Amino acid sequence: MDIVNILRDKILNSVDELVEEKKIQQPLNIDNIVVERPKKQHQGDYSTNVAMVLGKALSSNPRDIGELIKSKMGYEDIIDAVSLDGPGFLNIKINLKFWDSLIIEIMSNDKSYGEDRFGSGRKVNLEFVSANPTGPLHLGHVRGAVFGDALARLLEFVGFKVTKEYYVNDGGAQIGILVRTVYYRYLQTLGDDIALPEDSYPGDYLLPVAEKLLDKYGKELKNIEEFERDKIIRNFSLEYMMKVIRSDLASLNIEMDNFFSEQTMINSNAIETALSTLKDKGLIYNGIIEAPKGKTHTDWEAREQMLFKSTKFDDDIDRPIKKSDGSWTYFAPDLAYHADKLKRGFDVVIDILGADHSGYVSRLKAVIKAFAEKRVEFEVKLVQLVKLIKNEKVLKMSKRAGDYILIQDLLEEVSSDFIRFVMLTRNNDVPLEFDIDLMLSKSKDNPVFYVNYAHARITSVLKRAKELNMWPLSKVEDLEKRTFPLIENELTLVKKLSEWPNVVRQSAKFHEPHRIAFYLNEVASSFHSLYQSSYESGSYRFIVEGAQELCANRLALANSTQIVIKNGLSLLGIVPLDEMY
């Protein structure tokens, strides 16, 4: 039961009635009409800007329109009262019986409370991480990995069919550097006194690859032809590094559905096929592009080259497809890869990239528009950097990696569930600070602790109630006969729980799973406030001796809160704690 959608439907029905009665004109756009919880409690349970939106669209007085809509909104079942406030906001007070019925609904639906099917089975390709297979995953990859996995869980919860995809960059120059570095490490392992070349990958993480290479081939690789040797090292190293990457992802509770190989795509002539399609559409030509603006490029040479007419689709410039030596530009495989996504029939394509890829957005949008044969939703989500802090100092180095903090380094400090939650406490396009000391603290300033503490408290309460034969309830429906009205803090918590379906919908609609982390913190805050509250009769208790019916009501509220917290953490890929550490 999504109270926000219910109210919005009632409001729009009222508008339709007024249009039919010719009291107002048909508005052209109703997308800006929102129903939300007001900031001030005296303004009702929900507020809507419908009169303000229609007043502007129809050049009418918002308060006059507000009065008309107010007269059309029936006060049966859900709505208890509607009032007009300020320049034209409509404030809605909900019938108290609704809040009682909501608790029953939450308990009856359990894991499916908040579930929405607006995805309607549409297919989503969600590409994320896609780190070069030249080393383990590091801090720079963690945020995008967690964000992508949480978004996938969220989209599946609302009815999409999601393919989580990792694009394996195994076809570029970086693989040559990997092969060379592993070979030099192999020689060092054999005892050769040899230094790594300048353009090698630093750190110790490739030593195990060299050692396993030595175990399998002995000294044989020193004595075979270079081309064959590099081929062996390439295949061996890529297989090893992809096992490491899969293991790193698994340690964060992430499992990909598909690993898409760039080299396999290149070998299948997919780039040539994609370019042939674009040529048929008149979107490939030979031309000369201008030198990059803003700086003087002494090595710039104007020359004719193969170009994709991406400016036809609002890109800044037409994009080169081939380099001067005849090899493909970095953009060429990207173009073919996105053409392949569309060929596989996805309705929604989402790329999650690092903030340093912001310049790629317009060209990728152009590719989708050029190849799409049907309406395809495409979005690029850019993930900002994470700053790791410990003892009030920024950590920057890892001996194993050379320049980066590895995922395994981070996991030695905090659990994967803590990492996941913290990575989702900010919008993806906002830089994030990960303070290890804060995450290990037991305070409300630590959101991971605060939410889990609420869940653990409820687990303890229900466990004690079960020992006293007060839980579980024999029939959830018996709560409808309750005679104890909700007190203020209980009502505040129930109202917060009512927001969950709309939080899910909005998080999925805008691809913003951080909204769930925010919301769970608010739920935990409301619960802790109730748990610690005091009244004339003394401190608040969920279990009160000699008051079976009162306890049943309060335990049902606690259980409903636990259900929402558990469902929310599940969408974030986190297992809630039943006991605090």
N, C-alpha and C positions, 0 to 999 in steps of 0.2 A: 504494500500500500504506500504509494508515493504521494504524500499530502500536498507537496508543491504542485505536482502535475494535476492532482484532483482540483485544487483551487484554481489553477490556471485554466483548466477546462471550463470550470464554472464561470470564470470571468469572461472567457471568450464566448461562451454560450449567451451570456448576458449582452455582450456587444452585438452578437448576431441578432438577438431579439430586437434590440434597439434599431438596428439597420432595417430589419423587416418592417418595423413600425414607422420607419422613415423619420425617426427622431434624431438620428445621426447618419452621416454618409459612410459608405463602406471604406474602411482604412486600407491603404495600399500595402502597408508593411506592419506586421504585428510581432516581428522577431525581437524587437527591443522591449517588449512587455515582459517584465520579470515579476516573480513572486519570491520573496526572501524573508528571512527572519530579521526584524528590525533591531537596531542597536540598543534601543531603550525599551525596557520591559513594559512601560505604561502605554506604548504604542501598539499593543496587541501581540498576538502570537505570530502573525505574518503581515507583511505589507506589500502592496503592489503599486507600480507606477503607471498603470494602465491609463488613468485619466490624463496624466502628464504627457504620455506618448501620443494619445489620440488628440489631445488639445493642440499640440504642436502640429500634428499632421493635418488636422482639419481646421486649423486657425480658429479654434474655439477656446472658451474659458475652461481650463481643466477642472475647476471646482463644479461648474455646471454639468460637465460630463460625468464627473465623479458621483454627483447626486443621482443622475439617471442610472448609472451602473449599480450603485448601492441599492436602489429601489428594486432592481431585478434579481439581486442575489438572495435566494431563499435561505432561511435560517434553519431549515430542517437538518437532521442527522449530524452534520459536521460543524456548520457555522453557527455560532452563538450570537455574534453581533458584528456589525460593520460600521466603522466611523470614518469620517473625512477629516484629514489633518493637513495643516499647512497649505501650500499652494495647490494641493490636489491629490495627495497620497491617500490611498484607501487602506485602513488598518483593519485587520480581521482577527476576531477572537474566536478560538475553536471551542466547541462544546466539550465539557469535561469528560463526557462518556466516551468520546473518541480516544482520549489518552488511555483510558482503561482498556479499550478494545485493542489498542496498539500493542500493549504488552502481550496479550493473548496471541496476536498475529505473529509477533517476533518469535515467541516460544514455539508456536505451531510450525512456522516455516524454517526455523533454526538456520542451517547453513545456506538456505536459499533466500533468506530475508535480504532484500535489497537487490536481488537478481533482476536483470532487465534483459529483454531480448531484442532491443532496437537494432542490433547488428544484423539480424535476419539472415544469418548464415553467410554473409558476404565474406569473401576470401581476402585475407590481409597478408602481405609480405612485409615482415618487420625485420630489417637488417640492422644488426648492431654488433658492437665490438670490432669485428673485421680487422684485428690487429695483424701486422705483418708476422708471418710464421718464422720469425728470426730470433725469438726469445720468449721467455715467460711473460705473462701478463703483469703489468705494474699498476701503480696508483692511478696513472693517467687513463687506464682502461676501466677501472673499477666502477666509476660513476656511470658511464655509458652502459656498461654491462648490467648493472643493477636496475637502472632506469628502463632499459629495453625489456628485461625480463618481467619487471612489475607491470609495464604497459601491456605486455602480451597477456599476462594473467587477467588484467582488468578488461581488456577487449574480449577475451574469451568468456568472461563472466557476463558480459552484456550481449552475447550472441554472435560474435564474429568467429570465423575459423582462421586461426593465426598460424602462419609458418614462421618460426624463428630461424633466421638465416645468418650465417657467418660467411662473408666473402673472403676466401683464402687468397691473399696476394702472393701467389707462388709463381708469377710469370714475369716479374720485374727485375731490375738491376740489383735490388737488395738481396735477391737469392744468390746472385754471384758473390756478393760480399760474404754472405753466410757460408757458402761453400769454401771460400778462401780462408776465412777465419777458422773454420773447423779443421781444415787441412793443416794449418799452422799449429793449432792446438794438438793435433794428432802427432805432428813431428816433435813437438815439445814433450808429449807423453812418451815418445820413443826415446827421449833423452837428448834430442838435438838442441844445441844452444842457439836458439833462433828467436828473434823478437817479432811480435805481431806487426804487420804493415799498418801504416797510419789510418787507412780507411777501413780497419777491421772493427768488429763489434767488441767493445770492452767488457770487463767483468769476467767472473769465473764460471758463469752458468753454462758455457759451452764445453767446459772440461769433461763433464760426464758423457757428452756425446762423443768426444774424441776417445775416451776410455772404452766405451762400448764398441766404437769403430775398431779399435785396436784388438779388443777381445774377439771380434768376428773375423777380421781380415789379417791380423798380425802385421807384419812388415810389408805385406803384398802391395799395398797401395803406393808405396814409394817406387815401385818398379814397373808400373803399368803406364800406358799412354795417357796423357793428360785429359783428353776428352772423355775417355772411358772412366778414368778415376773420378773426375768431377761429377759425372753422371751418377756413379755409385754413392758419392758423398752427398750429392743433392737429395737423392731419394731417401737415403738413410736419415739425414738431418731433418728433412721435412716431416717424415713419419714420426721421428722422435719429438720434434717441437710441437707437432699437433697433439700428440699424447699429453705433453706437458700443459698445453693450452686447455685441452678438454678437462684435465685434472684440476687446473686453476678455476675453471668455470664451475665444475662440480663442487668445489670447496665453497663456492658462493651460492650453492643450490640453484645452479643454472644449467639447463640442458638444451642444446640446440636441436632443431628439427632437421636442419640441412646445412652441410658445409659445401659451398659452391667454389670450385677450383677455377681460378683465372686461367691457369695454364691449359687445363682441359678445354676451357671455352676457346682459347686461342687456337689450340690444335684442331678444333672442330670447324675452323674457318668462320666462326660466328661473327667476327668483326667484319669480314668481307661480305657476309650475308646481310648484316645490318646496314652496311654502307650501300649495298645494292638497292635495298628497300628505299633508303633516303634519296638515292640518285633518281629512282623512278618517280619520286615525289618532287624532284627539282630542288632538293635541299643540300646537294653536295656540288661544289664547284672549285676550280683552281683560281686562286687570287692572292693578293698581297695585303697583309694586315699592317696597321700602323704600329710604330714602336710604343711600348707601354708608356702611359702618361705619368707625369710627376717627377721623373728622374731622367738624367742623361745616361744613356746606355752606350758606352764606347764600343761594346762588342756586338751591338745590334746590326743586323744585316737584312735589309728588305729583300725578300725573295718570294717567288711564287710557290704556293703550297696548297695542298688539299684542305678545304675548309668546310665546316658544317654551318649552314645558314641559320644560326641560332638566334640572330637578331630578329628574325621573323616571329619569334616567340618571346620577345621582350628581354632577351639577353643583351648585355652591354656591347659585346663584340661577337663576330663570327669566330668559331673555335677551330684551331688547327687539329688535323687528324694525324698527320705524319710529320716526323722530324726531317731535318735536312739530309740525314743519312738513310732515309727511307724507312726507318723503323717507326712503329706506332708511338704517338704521344701518350701520356698518362690518361688522357681523356678518352682515347679510342676504346680501350677495354671497358671503361665505365659506360660508354654509350651502348656497346653491345650487351653488357650485363643488364642494363635497364630495359633494353629491348627484349631480352630473354624473360625478364620478370613479367612484362606485359603479355608475352607469348604464352606464358603459363596460366594466364587467365585471372590474375589477381584484380580485385575491384578496388583495393586500397593498397598503396605502396608507401611505406614509411622508412626513411633512412635516418639512422641516428649517428651523427658524426661529431667529431671534436670541434671545439670552437675555432680552431685554426683552419677549418674547411669552409668557413663562411663564404669564401669566394666561389665555391663550387655550386652553391644553391641555384643561382639563376640558370646555369648551363644544364644542370640536371632537370630542372623544370622544363627547359626547352626540349630536352630529349624525350621526356614523357609526352609532351604535347605533340611532338613530331611523330611518334610511333603509335599513340593511342588510337585504337579503332572504335573504342566506346568510352563512355565517361569513366575516368579513373581519378580517384582522390589521391593526390600526392602531397607529401609533406616531408620536409627535412627538419629534424629536431637537433639543434646544436647544443652540445653539453659543455659547460664551462669547467674550468680547472678546479682541482681540489688542493687545498693547502693542508698538509699534515702537521699537527702541532703536538709536542710533548715537552713537558717541563717549561712551558711558555716559549719554546724555541721551535722554529720551522725545521722539519727533517727533510733532507734533500738527497742523501746518498745511500746507496746500498752496495756493499762490496761485491755481492754476487752479480748484480746487474751492471755496475759501473756508474750509471747516471740516474738510476731510478729506484724507487721503493717498490719492491715486488709485493704482489698479493700475499704471498706466503710470509713476508716480513710483517705485514699488517695483521695477519691472522695469529701471529705469535703474541700480539698485544690484546686484541679483542676478538670476540666471536663473529662468525659470518652474519648472524642475525643482527648484531649491533651495527655492523658495517652497512648492511642493507638498509636498516631504518635511517641511519644518519645520512646516507646518500640520497634519501628521499625526503629530507626535511626542508629542502629548498627547491624552487623551480629549477629546471635543468639549465636555463639560460642565465642563472645567477651564480657567481663564484661561491664556493663552499669551503668553510674551514672545518676540518675534522680534528677536534681536540681530544686526544686519547685520554688525558686525565679526567676531562669532564665526562667522557663516556664510561669511565670506571667509577664515577662518583655515585653515591646513593642519595640523590636529591631531585626535586622537581625540575631543576634546570637541566637534568639529563632526561630527554624525552623518551629514550628507550627504557630506562629504569621506571619512569613515571607511569607509562602505559602498562608495562609488564607487572608493576606493583599492584595496579588496579585489578588486573586479571588474577594475580596470585591471591589477593585479598578475598576476591569473590570465591575462588576455589576453596579457600580455607573455610569461609562462611558456609558454603553448601556442603562441605565435608562434615562439618560439625552438625549441621541440620540433619544430615542423613543419619548420623550416629544417634540423634534424638528422635528418629522416625518422623521427622517433619518434612523431609525431602527425599525423593521427588514427589510432586503433587500427584494424587491419584487421577484427577481430571483437570486439565488446564482450563476447560470451559467453566469450571466452578468459580473461576475468578470473576465471571460476569455478575455473580451474586454479591460481590463485595459491598460492604457497608461502610468501610473506612475510606474517606476521601483522601486523595493525595495531598501531602503537605507541601509547602513551598519548594524545598530542595528536591523532593521527589519529582515534583512537576517539572522543575528545571531540567532534571536528568532525562525524564521521559521525552520532553520536547527536543532535547539534543539527540536522542535515539531516533526520533521521527525524521531527522534530517538525512539519515544514512542512505536511503534509496536515491535521493537527489544528489548527494555527494558522489555516489557511484556513477550516476548518469553524467553529471557534469565533468567528472574526472576523465571518463571515457570519451566523452564528446570532444573535449579540448586536449586530449592526450596529456594529461597532467596528473600522474599518480601521486605527486607530492601533496595534493589536496587531501588524500586519505590519511597521510601521516599527520597533517595539521589537525584534521578532524578527530583522529584517535586521541591526540593529546587533549583536545577539548572535552571529549567524553571522559577521559581519565580524570581531568580536573573536576568535572561535575560530580563524578562518583566519589572522589576523595573528599570533596566538600560535604557531600551527604554523609559519608562514613564518619567524618570528624565533627559533625554538627551537634549542637546541644539545644534542648528545649526546656520548658518549665518542668517537665517530668524527668529531666536528666538527659544524659547523652543518648544519641540515636543508636538504636540496636536493630539488627536484622532479626535476631532471635530474642524473643521476649517470652519469658515463662508464663504459662497460663493464658496466652493470647494466640491460639492456633490460627485463627482467621487473619489476624493482623500480620503474623509471621508469614503466612502463605503469600499475602500480597507483597510483602517486602522481599521475600526470597525470590518471587517471580520477577520483580524489578531487577534484583541483583543478577539473576540468570539471564534476563534480556540484555543487560549491559554486557555481560560476559560473551554472549552470542555475537553482539555487534563488534566487540573488540577482537574476538577470535576471527570473525569473517574479514575484518579489515586487515589484520596482520597476515592472514592467509593470502589476500590479494597482493600484499607486499612481499610474499614469499618467506614469511617469518613464522616460526613455531612459538606460540605464547608460552610463558613460563608459569607453571603451577606453583612453584616455590621459588622464592628469591634466593639468590646466591649469597 
